[in-house]
């Protein structure tokens, strides 16, 4: 469902209103949009894990390449975790006030 052209960056920060606006199946409602964003995130995580596994298999016979690849994958994981943490705690987005004690978010639209 992501729109690809020279102006779009596949950013999740912008995807909620885009999905809402373009929703035909499931209608224009927040539950549908939330489920679609979760589906996109799950797909991205699965694709990343699949690619990491494939690279691991491709480099398994070369110790140095295998170690480098694993370090790269781990760096990617740390990076995205850091981006998420920053996004949730940065004053820029104001998400900190939406955080619940259990780590979930409650966002009033």
N, C-alpha and C positions, 0 to 999 in steps of 0.2 A: 504494500500500500504506500510505501515511500515514493515521493515524486522526485524524479531525477532530471535536473537541468542545470545549467551553468550558475543559477542563482541559489540553488538549494544545497545545504551542507549536511543533510541527514541528522540534524541536531534534535535531540529529544526535548530540548527546552522549547522548541518551536512546533513540535509535532502534535501536541494536544489540540491546539486550535485548527491545525491543518486537517487532522483526522476528523474532528468534529464537523468542520465545514464540508468535507468531501464524503461524509458518511451517507451511504444509501442503504447498504445491508446493515441491519441492526438498528438503523435510525440514528438520529442526532441526539444521543443522550450520553451522559457522563459515564454510565456503566459500560456502554459499548466502547467508548474511547479508552477508558481505563483498561479494559480487557485487551484491546488492540495494542496499547502501549506495552502491557505486560507480555503479550505474545511476541512483539517485536524484540523486546529485551531478552526473552528466553531463547528466541531463535538466534540472536546475535551471540549469546553465551554458548549455545550449542555449536554454532559454526566456529567460534574461536577454539573451543575444546577439541572439536574434530580436526581442525587445522593443526593444532598443537600436537595431537596424537599422530597425525600423518607425518609431520616434521620429525617427531621423535623416532618413528619407524624408519624414516629416510636416513637419519643420521646415526642410527643405533650402532653401526659398524665402525664409526669414526669417533673415537673418544673425545677429541678436541671439539669437533663440530657438534657433537651431542651435548657437551657441556655448555658450549656457547648458545646453542638453541634453547636449552633449558633456562639459562640465565636470561635470555631475551624474553621468553614466555613469562617468566616470573616478574621481570621488569614491567611488562605490559599489565600484568595483574595488579602489581603495586600501584602503577600509574592510574589505572581506572578506579581503584579503591580510593586513592588520594583525591581524584577529581570528584568522586561522589561525596567524600567526607567534606571537602572544601565547599561543594555546592550546598550541602545541608547546613553548614555552620557559618558560611560567609554572610556578612550583612548585605551583600549585593542582592541576594535573592530573598532574604528574609525568611528562610525556611526554619531557622532555629526555633521560632515561636510556634511552629507547627509540630515540633517533635514531642512525642509522648514519652513517658518514662520507660516503656518497653522497647523503644527504638522505632516504633511505627510512626507514621505521619498522619495528621488530621488536617486536611486542607479545605478551607471553606471557600467556595467559589462565588 
